[in-house]
Amino acid sequence: MIDLDDLEELFDDLSIDGPTSKQLHRLYGIFLKDFKNDPIFIHGIQLKYNANPSRHPICKGKAMAFEHIITRKSEYSRNRNFDPERANKIHWIKPVILNVNDFRIKFFEEVNHDGENQLFYWFQEKSFVVIIREIQPDYLLITAYSVDKENQQSLKKGYDRYKEAKKNPTS
């Protein structure tokens, strides 16, 4: 297992315009290795991901989950644009999940606006979060991204609420 201290960005030269074909091949190879060929198990249940084919120009034909990991929805156009910062950390997802018991991973659960329970694996020190949705009886990888200042506050509030509820389960 990769130690959290060893996590670094994958490429030094990943362009905002998109990865080269060689970089894309490596990114998708990591995705397939970590989620299909050597899958993650949470509470004995294999982590699933949206394997439906993407229609995004960069990810065409690849798993939708992969698209959500390497792209970000634009607030203006509502389209998903390549996000080199997300893509450069694709290989962080598995170690962050597997190191859930490390004190540096702030784990918490929170019900989203659709009433679905979500698991957050927040590597606060490196400003990175992995989000998994619990869809009984399965767990589904939703996304992973670098946390900005705006998200930092939201994650901290969610983590604090979760810790407080764990301390006082009857309140």
N, C-alpha and C positions, 0 to 999 in steps of 0.2 A: 504494500500500500504506500502511496506517495505521502510523505510527511507534509503537513501544512506549511512548514518553513521553506520547503523546496518549490513552492508554487511561484512561477514567473510567467510573464506573457510569452505566448508561443512564437510570435514573429516580431521582428524589429521594424519590418517594412510593410505592414498591412495597410493598404490604401483605403481611404474613405469611399472611393469609387467602387470598391469590391476587391475580392481576392483574385490572385492569378489562378489559372487552372490548377497549377501544382499546389498552391495554398488551399484551394477549395477541396482538392482531393485529400489532402492531409487532414483538414478540418472534419470532413465527412467520415474519413477513416477513424478518427478518434471517437466521433459520435457513435458509429456502428460498433466499434470495439467496446466502448463503455456501456452501451445500452442494449445491444443486441447479442453480440458474441460472448461477452463476459458480463452479464447483466447484474444490476444491483438488486438486492433483496432488502425490504423493509418489513420487519416483524415476520419474516419468513415468506413474504409475498413479493414476487418479482415486480419491479418497477416497470410500468408500461409507459408508452409514449404514443403520440399521435403519428401513426405510420402512413396516413393518407398522403398521396403525392402532392407536393407543393406545386403551385403554378407561378410562384415568384420567379422572375427572370434569372436570378442568381442560383436559386435552389430548385429549379424545375425538375420534377420527377423524384426529388429527394423527400424524406419524411418532413411533414409539417412541423413536427417538434424541432427539427434541425433549423428550419426557417425561423421559428420563434426564438431560438437561442442566438442566432447570428444577425438578426435584424431587429429593428425597433420601429414601432408605429410613430409616424410623424404626427404631431399635434395639429399641423396645418393641412396637410394633404390627406391624412388618414391612411396613407400607403405605408407599407413597411419598407424601410430603407436599411441597407447594409450598415451594421454598427461594428467597426473594427475592435472597439473596446470589449464588446460582448464576445465576439468571435475569438479574440485573443485569449479568452479565459475558458474556452469550451472544455479544456482538460482539467479545470478546477472543480467541475460539478461533482464528479464521482468522489474525489478525496474529501470534499466538504461534507457530502452526505455520509460517507463511511466514517468520518471523524466526528460524528455528532456528539460523542461523549467528551471530546476535547473542550476544555474550558473556553477556548477562543470561539467556538461555534455557539452562537446564541440561538438555540432552538426554541420555537414556539408554534402553537397552533392558533388559528383564527378562522372564524366563519366569515366567508365573503358575502357580498351583497346578494348573491343568489342562494344563500343558505348552505353553501358547500364548505366543508371543513378543509382548510389548507394548512400544510406543514411548511414552515419557513426555516431554512438553514442559513443563518446570517453570519457570515465571517466578517464581523464588524471591523476587525483590525485591517483587513484588506478591502473593505467596502464592497462586498460581494454577497449576493443572496441567491439561493436556489428555492424555487417554489414548487411544491408537489400538492396535488389535489387528491383528497381521499374520496374515491367513488366506490362505495362498497360493492364487492369485497376487495377492490383493487386500489392501487396508488398510481397516479398518472403524473408524469413530469409535465409541468406547465411551462416554466421558463427559468432562466438564470440571467442575472445582469449585474453590472457595476452599479452600486448605490450612489445616487447623487444626494446633495444636501436636503432636497425636498423629501426624498424617500427615507433618508436617515431618521428624520423625526417620526415618521409614520411607523417605521420598523421598531424604533425604540419604544413608542407607546404600546404597540402590539406585544412586544416582548415583556414590558413592565406589567401590563394587564395579565398576561399569561402567568408570569411568576407570582403575582399577587393572588390570582385564583388558585394556583397550586398550593400556596401557603395557607389560604383560607377557603377550603373547598365548600364550606357551608354558606358563605356570604353571597 
